[in-house]
């Protein structure tokens, strides 16, 4: 599954997809992959009710 997360993050970075929806039960595993990326601060997550998080890619890293 870890490889799949990396692939989705690359697709988001490249603009192939607009966002990644991460369900509550996947969050910990997904975040483990995300925080090890050099461009970690370019990803922005918006939490929704129920534990779902929608990630988008920012051209400018967040501070």
PDB file of N, CA, C and O in Angstrom:
ATOM      1  N   UNK A   1       0.829  -1.190   0.000  1.00  0.00           N
ATOM      2  CA  UNK A   1       0.000   0.000   0.000  1.00  0.00           C
ATOM      3  C   UNK A   1       0.871   1.251   0.000  1.00  0.00           C
ATOM      4  O   UNK A   1       0.487   2.271  -0.571  1.00  0.00           O
ATOM      5  N   UNK A   2       2.034   1.182   0.632  1.00  0.00           N
ATOM      6  CA  UNK A   2       2.923   2.323   0.730  1.00  0.00           C
ATOM      7  C   UNK A   2       3.328   2.817  -0.662  1.00  0.00           C
ATOM      8  O   UNK A   2       3.398   4.023  -0.893  1.00  0.00           O
ATOM      9  N   UNK A   3       3.589   1.907  -1.572  1.00  0.00           N
ATOM     10  CA  UNK A   3       3.957   2.271  -2.938  1.00  0.00           C
ATOM     11  C   UNK A   3       2.803   2.990  -3.635  1.00  0.00           C
ATOM     12  O   UNK A   3       3.026   3.917  -4.413  1.00  0.00           O
ATOM     13  N   UNK A   4       1.593   2.571  -3.361  1.00  0.00           N
ATOM     14  CA  UNK A   4       0.415   3.201  -3.934  1.00  0.00           C
ATOM     15  C   UNK A   4       0.284   4.645  -3.458  1.00  0.00           C
ATOM     16  O   UNK A   4      -0.060   5.526  -4.245  1.00  0.00           O
ATOM     17  N   UNK A   5       0.554   4.892  -2.193  1.00  0.00           N
ATOM     18  CA  UNK A   5       0.487   6.256  -1.663  1.00  0.00           C
ATOM     19  C   UNK A   5       1.531   7.135  -2.344  1.00  0.00           C
ATOM     20  O   UNK A   5       1.243   8.271  -2.721  1.00  0.00           O
ATOM     21  N   UNK A   6       2.723   6.614  -2.499  1.00  0.00           N
ATOM     22  CA  UNK A   6       3.801   7.363  -3.157  1.00  0.00           C
ATOM     23  C   UNK A   6       3.403   7.696  -4.592  1.00  0.00           C
ATOM     24  O   UNK A   6       3.639   8.807  -5.067  1.00  0.00           O
ATOM     25  N   UNK A   7       2.809   6.744  -5.267  1.00  0.00           N
ATOM     26  CA  UNK A   7       2.359   6.955  -6.643  1.00  0.00           C
ATOM     27  C   UNK A   7       1.278   8.043  -6.704  1.00  0.00           C
ATOM     28  O   UNK A   7       1.314   8.905  -7.582  1.00  0.00           O
ATOM     29  N   UNK A   8       0.332   8.003  -5.787  1.00  0.00           N
ATOM     30  CA  UNK A   8      -0.727   9.015  -5.752  1.00  0.00           C
ATOM     31  C   UNK A   8      -0.153  10.398  -5.454  1.00  0.00           C
ATOM     32  O   UNK A   8      -0.575  11.387  -6.055  1.00  0.00           O
ATOM     33  N   UNK A   9       0.804  10.474  -4.530  1.00  0.00           N
ATOM     34  CA  UNK A   9       1.434  11.751  -4.209  1.00  0.00           C
ATOM     35  C   UNK A   9       2.182  12.307  -5.417  1.00  0.00           C
ATOM     36  O   UNK A   9       2.145  13.512  -5.666  1.00  0.00           O
ATOM     37  N   UNK A  10       2.856  11.445  -6.163  1.00  0.00           N
ATOM     38  CA  UNK A  10       3.552  11.884  -7.374  1.00  0.00           C
ATOM     39  C   UNK A  10       2.569  12.388  -8.421  1.00  0.00           C
ATOM     40  O   UNK A  10       2.829  13.386  -9.093  1.00  0.00           O
ATOM     41  N   UNK A  11       1.446  11.700  -8.560  1.00  0.00           N
ATOM     42  CA  UNK A  11       0.425  12.126  -9.516  1.00  0.00           C
ATOM     43  C   UNK A  11      -0.143  13.493  -9.128  1.00  0.00           C
ATOM     44  O   UNK A  11      -0.389  14.333  -9.994  1.00  0.00           O
ATOM     45  N   UNK A  12      -0.347  13.711  -7.845  1.00  0.00           N
ATOM     46  CA  UNK A  12      -0.856  14.992  -7.373  1.00  0.00           C
ATOM     47  C   UNK A  12       0.182  16.086  -7.622  1.00  0.00           C
ATOM     48  O   UNK A  12      -0.165  17.179  -8.070  1.00  0.00           O
ATOM     49  N   UNK A  13       1.419  15.807  -7.342  1.00  0.00           N
ATOM     50  CA  UNK A  13       2.501  16.771  -7.557  1.00  0.00           C
ATOM     51  C   UNK A  13       2.599  17.148  -9.039  1.00  0.00           C
ATOM     52  O   UNK A  13       2.812  18.314  -9.370  1.00  0.00           O
ATOM     53  N   UNK A  14       2.447  16.180  -9.912  1.00  0.00           N
ATOM     54  CA  UNK A  14       2.578  16.407 -11.355  1.00  0.00           C
ATOM     55  C   UNK A  14       1.340  17.025 -11.984  1.00  0.00           C
ATOM     56  O   UNK A  14       1.362  17.397 -13.158  1.00  0.00           O
ATOM     57  N   UNK A  15       0.265  17.137 -11.223  1.00  0.00           N
ATOM     58  CA  UNK A  15      -0.963  17.711 -11.754  1.00  0.00           C
ATOM     59  C   UNK A  15      -1.843  16.718 -12.496  1.00  0.00           C
ATOM     60  O   UNK A  15      -2.812  17.115 -13.143  1.00  0.00           O
ATOM     61  N   UNK A  16      -1.520  15.430 -12.411  1.00  0.00           N
ATOM     62  CA  UNK A  16      -2.325  14.406 -13.072  1.00  0.00           C
ATOM     63  C   UNK A  16      -3.683  14.236 -12.399  1.00  0.00           C
ATOM     64  O   UNK A  16      -4.663  13.868 -13.047  1.00  0.00           O
ATOM     65  N   UNK A  17      -3.734  14.507 -11.096  1.00  0.00           N
ATOM     66  CA  UNK A  17      -4.991  14.468 -10.337  1.00  0.00           C
ATOM     67  C   UNK A  17      -5.093  15.759  -9.535  1.00  0.00           C
ATOM     68  O   UNK A  17      -4.082  16.404  -9.259  1.00  0.00           O
ATOM     69  N   UNK A  18      -6.310  16.135  -9.161  1.00  0.00           N
ATOM     70  CA  UNK A  18      -6.544  17.393  -8.451  1.00  0.00           C
ATOM     71  C   UNK A  18      -6.389  17.261  -6.938  1.00  0.00           C
ATOM     72  O   UNK A  18      -5.985  18.215  -6.272  1.00  0.00           O
ATOM     73  N   UNK A  19      -6.709  16.076  -6.386  1.00  0.00           N
ATOM     74  CA  UNK A  19      -6.623  15.878  -4.942  1.00  0.00           C
ATOM     75  C   UNK A  19      -6.544  14.394  -4.620  1.00  0.00           C
ATOM     76  O   UNK A  19      -6.759  13.533  -5.472  1.00  0.00           O
ATOM     77  N   UNK A  20      -6.232  14.134  -3.377  1.00  0.00           N
ATOM     78  CA  UNK A  20      -6.212  12.765  -2.851  1.00  0.00           C
ATOM     79  C   UNK A  20      -7.128  12.746  -1.640  1.00  0.00           C
ATOM     80  O   UNK A  20      -6.978  13.558  -0.727  1.00  0.00           O
ATOM     81  N   UNK A  21      -8.072  11.824  -1.632  1.00  0.00           N
ATOM     82  CA  UNK A  21      -8.977  11.664  -0.499  1.00  0.00           C
ATOM     83  C   UNK A  21      -8.461  10.504   0.350  1.00  0.00           C
ATOM     84  O   UNK A  21      -8.318   9.381  -0.133  1.00  0.00           O
ATOM     85  N   UNK A  22      -8.185  10.795   1.624  1.00  0.00           N
ATOM     86  CA  UNK A  22      -7.656   9.789   2.550  1.00  0.00           C
ATOM     87  C   UNK A  22      -8.711   9.559   3.632  1.00  0.00           C
ATOM     88  O   UNK A  22      -9.098  10.482   4.350  1.00  0.00           O
ATOM     89  N   UNK A  23      -9.159   8.330   3.730  1.00  0.00           N
ATOM     90  CA  UNK A  23     -10.152   7.970   4.748  1.00  0.00           C
ATOM     91  C   UNK A  23      -9.469   7.816   6.105  1.00  0.00           C
ATOM     92  O   UNK A  23      -8.257   7.620   6.191  1.00  0.00           O
ATOM     93  N   UNK A  24     -10.257   7.908   7.133  1.00  0.00           N
ATOM     94  CA  UNK A  24      -9.765   7.869   8.515  1.00  0.00           C
ATOM     95  C   UNK A  24      -8.880   6.647   8.785  1.00  0.00           C
ATOM     96  O   UNK A  24      -7.836   6.767   9.426  1.00  0.00           O
ATOM     97  N   UNK A  25      -9.292   5.485   8.300  1.00  0.00           N
ATOM     98  CA  UNK A  25      -8.544   4.257   8.576  1.00  0.00           C
ATOM     99  C   UNK A  25      -7.216   4.166   7.812  1.00  0.00           C
ATOM    100  O   UNK A  25      -6.392   3.304   8.118  1.00  0.00           O
ATOM    101  N   UNK A  26      -6.999   5.038   6.826  1.00  0.00           N
ATOM    102  CA  UNK A  26      -5.762   5.052   6.049  1.00  0.00           C
ATOM    103  C   UNK A  26      -4.812   6.174   6.465  1.00  0.00           C
ATOM    104  O   UNK A  26      -3.659   6.200   6.033  1.00  0.00           O
ATOM    105  N   UNK A  27      -5.277   7.086   7.288  1.00  0.00           N
ATOM    106  CA  UNK A  27      -4.544   8.319   7.553  1.00  0.00           C
ATOM    107  C   UNK A  27      -3.134   8.092   8.082  1.00  0.00           C
ATOM    108  O   UNK A  27      -2.189   8.690   7.567  1.00  0.00           O
ATOM    109  N   UNK A  28      -2.966   7.260   9.077  1.00  0.00           N
ATOM    110  CA  UNK A  28      -1.646   7.054   9.694  1.00  0.00           C
ATOM    111  C   UNK A  28      -0.647   6.514   8.675  1.00  0.00           C
ATOM    112  O   UNK A  28       0.474   7.015   8.587  1.00  0.00           O
ATOM    113  N   UNK A  29      -1.034   5.512   7.915  1.00  0.00           N
ATOM    114  CA  UNK A  29      -0.136   4.929   6.911  1.00  0.00           C
ATOM    115  C   UNK A  29       0.192   5.939   5.814  1.00  0.00           C
ATOM    116  O   UNK A  29       1.337   6.032   5.374  1.00  0.00           O
ATOM    117  N   UNK A  30      -0.816   6.694   5.375  1.00  0.00           N
ATOM    118  CA  UNK A  30      -0.599   7.700   4.340  1.00  0.00           C
ATOM    119  C   UNK A  30       0.353   8.791   4.834  1.00  0.00           C
ATOM    120  O   UNK A  30       1.286   9.176   4.129  1.00  0.00           O
ATOM    121  N   UNK A  31       0.113   9.276   6.028  1.00  0.00           N
ATOM    122  CA  UNK A  31       0.935  10.354   6.581  1.00  0.00           C
ATOM    123  C   UNK A  31       2.384   9.913   6.757  1.00  0.00           C
ATOM    124  O   UNK A  31       3.299  10.717   6.578  1.00  0.00           O
ATOM    125  N   UNK A  32       2.601   8.662   7.102  1.00  0.00           N
ATOM    126  CA  UNK A  32       3.953   8.130   7.252  1.00  0.00           C
ATOM    127  C   UNK A  32       4.737   8.281   5.943  1.00  0.00           C
ATOM    128  O   UNK A  32       5.922   8.612   5.962  1.00  0.00           O
ATOM    129  N   UNK A  33       4.085   8.042   4.831  1.00  0.00           N
ATOM    130  CA  UNK A  33       4.722   8.203   3.518  1.00  0.00           C
ATOM    131  C   UNK A  33       4.907   9.691   3.213  1.00  0.00           C
ATOM    132  O   UNK A  33       5.969  10.110   2.753  1.00  0.00           O
ATOM    133  N   UNK A  34       3.872  10.477   3.471  1.00  0.00           N
ATOM    134  CA  UNK A  34       3.888  11.900   3.148  1.00  0.00           C
ATOM    135  C   UNK A  34       5.002  12.665   3.864  1.00  0.00           C
ATOM    136  O   UNK A  34       5.698  13.457   3.230  1.00  0.00           O
ATOM    137  N   UNK A  35       5.184  12.449   5.155  1.00  0.00           N
ATOM    138  CA  UNK A  35       6.149  13.251   5.919  1.00  0.00           C
ATOM    139  C   UNK A  35       7.601  12.955   5.566  1.00  0.00           C
ATOM    140  O   UNK A  35       8.488  13.724   5.938  1.00  0.00           O
ATOM    141  N   UNK A  36       7.864  11.874   4.865  1.00  0.00           N
ATOM    142  CA  UNK A  36       9.231  11.553   4.470  1.00  0.00           C
ATOM    143  C   UNK A  36       9.606  12.133   3.110  1.00  0.00           C
ATOM    144  O   UNK A  36      10.733  11.947   2.649  1.00  0.00           O
ATOM    145  N   UNK A  37       8.687  12.826   2.471  1.00  0.00           N
ATOM    146  CA  UNK A  37       8.960  13.438   1.174  1.00  0.00           C
ATOM    147  C   UNK A  37       9.659  14.791   1.369  1.00  0.00           C
ATOM    148  O   UNK A  37       9.375  15.518   2.321  1.00  0.00           O
ATOM    149  N   UNK A  38      10.569  15.108   0.457  1.00  0.00           N
ATOM    150  CA  UNK A  38      11.261  16.394   0.512  1.00  0.00           C
ATOM    151  C   UNK A  38      10.300  17.557   0.302  1.00  0.00           C
ATOM    152  O   UNK A  38      10.509  18.643   0.845  1.00  0.00           O
ATOM    153  N   UNK A  39       9.247  17.335  -0.485  1.00  0.00           N
ATOM    154  CA  UNK A  39       8.283  18.401  -0.787  1.00  0.00           C
ATOM    155  C   UNK A  39       7.057  18.340   0.137  1.00  0.00           C
ATOM    156  O   UNK A  39       5.970  18.780  -0.239  1.00  0.00           O
ATOM    157  N   UNK A  40       7.234  17.803   1.320  1.00  0.00           N
ATOM    158  CA  UNK A  40       6.152  17.634   2.296  1.00  0.00           C
ATOM    159  C   UNK A  40       5.333  18.906   2.496  1.00  0.00           C
ATOM    160  O   UNK A  40       4.107  18.839   2.582  1.00  0.00           O
ATOM    161  N   UNK A  41       5.982  20.051   2.569  1.00  0.00           N
ATOM    162  CA  UNK A  41       5.286  21.307   2.861  1.00  0.00           C
ATOM    163  C   UNK A  41       4.476  21.837   1.681  1.00  0.00           C
ATOM    164  O   UNK A  41       3.777  22.842   1.817  1.00  0.00           O
ATOM    165  N   UNK A  42       4.557  21.192   0.548  1.00  0.00           N
ATOM    166  CA  UNK A  42       3.746  21.584  -0.604  1.00  0.00           C
ATOM    167  C   UNK A  42       2.354  20.946  -0.556  1.00  0.00           C
ATOM    168  O   UNK A  42       1.463  21.347  -1.305  1.00  0.00           O
ATOM    169  N   UNK A  43       2.168  19.979   0.300  1.00  0.00           N
ATOM    170  CA  UNK A  43       0.882  19.290   0.406  1.00  0.00           C
ATOM    171  C   UNK A  43       0.045  19.911   1.515  1.00  0.00           C
ATOM    172  O   UNK A  43       0.531  20.156   2.619  1.00  0.00           O
ATOM    173  N   UNK A  44      -1.202  20.156   1.205  1.00  0.00           N
ATOM    174  CA  UNK A  44      -2.114  20.750   2.177  1.00  0.00           C
ATOM    175  C   UNK A  44      -3.298  19.810   2.371  1.00  0.00           C
ATOM    176  O   UNK A  44      -3.933  19.384   1.407  1.00  0.00           O
ATOM    177  N   UNK A  45      -3.583  19.497   3.624  1.00  0.00           N
ATOM    178  CA  UNK A  45      -4.704  18.612   3.938  1.00  0.00           C
ATOM    179  C   UNK A  45      -5.846  19.370   4.573  1.00  0.00           C
ATOM    180  O   UNK A  45      -5.638  20.189   5.468  1.00  0.00           O
ATOM    181  N   UNK A  46      -7.050  19.098   4.112  1.00  0.00           N
ATOM    182  CA  UNK A  46      -8.250  19.717   4.658  1.00  0.00           C
ATOM    183  C   UNK A  46      -9.103  18.609   5.278  1.00  0.00           C
ATOM    184  O   UNK A  46      -9.655  17.768   4.569  1.00  0.00           O
ATOM    185  N   UNK A  47      -9.202  18.618   6.603  1.00  0.00           N
ATOM    186  CA  UNK A  47      -9.955  17.578   7.315  1.00  0.00           C
ATOM    187  C   UNK A  47     -11.447  17.846   7.218  1.00  0.00           C
ATOM    188  O   UNK A  47     -11.897  18.987   7.330  1.00  0.00           O
ATOM    189  N   UNK A  48     -12.204  16.782   7.009  1.00  0.00           N
ATOM    190  CA  UNK A  48     -13.651  16.865   6.964  1.00  0.00           C
ATOM    191  C   UNK A  48     -14.237  16.109   8.146  1.00  0.00           C
ATOM    192  O   UNK A  48     -13.550  15.343   8.822  1.00  0.00           O
ATOM    193  N   UNK A  49     -15.487  16.336   8.372  1.00  0.00           N
ATOM    194  CA  UNK A  49     -16.180  15.632   9.443  1.00  0.00           C
ATOM    195  C   UNK A  49     -16.139  14.131   9.162  1.00  0.00           C
ATOM    196  O   UNK A  49     -16.337  13.698   8.027  1.00  0.00           O
ATOM    197  N   UNK A  50     -15.884  13.356  10.187  1.00  0.00           N
ATOM    198  CA  UNK A  50     -15.815  11.904  10.032  1.00  0.00           C
ATOM    199  C   UNK A  50     -14.409  11.380   9.851  1.00  0.00           C
ATOM    200  O   UNK A  50     -14.218  10.166   9.778  1.00  0.00           O
ATOM    201  N   UNK A  51     -13.406  12.260   9.774  1.00  0.00           N
ATOM    202  CA  UNK A  51     -12.027  11.810   9.700  1.00  0.00           C
ATOM    203  C   UNK A  51     -11.420  11.760   8.319  1.00  0.00           C
ATOM    204  O   UNK A  51     -10.245  11.417   8.186  1.00  0.00           O
ATOM    205  N   UNK A  52     -12.167  12.084   7.296  1.00  0.00           N
ATOM    206  CA  UNK A  52     -11.637  12.099   5.933  1.00  0.00           C
ATOM    207  C   UNK A  52     -10.793  13.356   5.752  1.00  0.00           C
ATOM    208  O   UNK A  52     -11.149  14.428   6.240  1.00  0.00           O
ATOM    209  N   UNK A  53      -9.653  13.214   5.035  1.00  0.00           N
ATOM    210  CA  UNK A  53      -8.778  14.349   4.748  1.00  0.00           C
ATOM    211  C   UNK A  53      -8.581  14.420   3.237  1.00  0.00           C
ATOM    212  O   UNK A  53      -8.303  13.412   2.586  1.00  0.00           O
ATOM    213  N   UNK A  54      -8.728  15.624   2.690  1.00  0.00           N
ATOM    214  CA  UNK A  54      -8.530  15.835   1.264  1.00  0.00           C
ATOM    215  C   UNK A  54      -7.244  16.643   1.084  1.00  0.00           C
ATOM    216  O   UNK A  54      -7.134  17.768   1.570  1.00  0.00           O
ATOM    217  N   UNK A  55      -6.275  16.055   0.379  1.00  0.00           N
ATOM    218  CA  UNK A  55      -4.985  16.692   0.155  1.00  0.00           C
ATOM    219  C   UNK A  55      -4.928  17.317  -1.233  1.00  0.00           C
ATOM    220  O   UNK A  55      -5.398  16.740  -2.214  1.00  0.00           O
ATOM    221  N   UNK A  56      -4.342  18.509  -1.291  1.00  0.00           N
ATOM    222  CA  UNK A  56      -4.064  19.182  -2.542  1.00  0.00           C
ATOM    223  C   UNK A  56      -2.586  19.555  -2.554  1.00  0.00           C
ATOM    224  O   UNK A  56      -1.916  19.522  -1.522  1.00  0.00           O
ATOM    225  N   UNK A  57      -2.093  19.907  -3.731  1.00  0.00           N
ATOM    226  CA  UNK A  57      -0.681  20.286  -3.872  1.00  0.00           C
ATOM    227  C   UNK A  57      -0.577  21.778  -4.088  1.00  0.00           C
ATOM    228  O   UNK A  57      -1.280  22.336  -4.932  1.00  0.00           O
ATOM    229  N   UNK A  58       0.293  22.432  -3.335  1.00  0.00           N
ATOM    230  CA  UNK A  58       0.509  23.875  -3.428  1.00  0.00           C
ATOM    231  C   UNK A  58       1.812  24.135  -4.186  1.00  0.00           C
ATOM    232  O   UNK A  58       2.819  23.471  -3.940  1.00  0.00           O
ATOM    233  N   UNK A  59       1.790  25.101  -5.107  1.00  0.00           N
ATOM    234  CA  UNK A  59       3.012  25.461  -5.812  1.00  0.00           C
ATOM    235  C   UNK A  59       4.027  26.114  -4.888  1.00  0.00           C
ATOM    236  O   UNK A  59       5.233  25.955  -5.074  1.00  0.00           O
ATOM    237  N   UNK A  60       3.548  26.843  -3.901  1.00  0.00           N
ATOM    238  CA  UNK A  60       4.399  27.483  -2.907  1.00  0.00           C
ATOM    239  C   UNK A  60       4.258  26.721  -1.594  1.00  0.00           C
ATOM    240  O   UNK A  60       3.138  26.518  -1.126  1.00  0.00           O
ATOM    241  N   UNK A  61       5.362  26.296  -0.988  1.00  0.00           N
ATOM    242  CA  UNK A  61       5.248  25.537   0.264  1.00  0.00           C
ATOM    243  C   UNK A  61       4.634  26.361   1.379  1.00  0.00           C
ATOM    244  O   UNK A  61       4.845  27.571   1.464  1.00  0.00           O
ATOM    245  N   UNK A  62       3.872  25.695   2.234  1.00  0.00           N
ATOM    246  CA  UNK A  62       3.309  26.377   3.381  1.00  0.00           C
ATOM    247  C   UNK A  62       4.417  26.602   4.396  1.00  0.00           C
ATOM    248  O   UNK A  62       5.439  25.915   4.377  1.00  0.00           O
ATOM    249  N   UNK A  63       4.210  27.557   5.271  1.00  0.00           N
ATOM    250  CA  UNK A  63       5.266  27.883   6.237  1.00  0.00           C
ATOM    251  C   UNK A  63       5.140  27.067   7.502  1.00  0.00           C
ATOM    252  O   UNK A  63       5.949  27.218   8.418  1.00  0.00           O
TER     253      UNK A  63
END
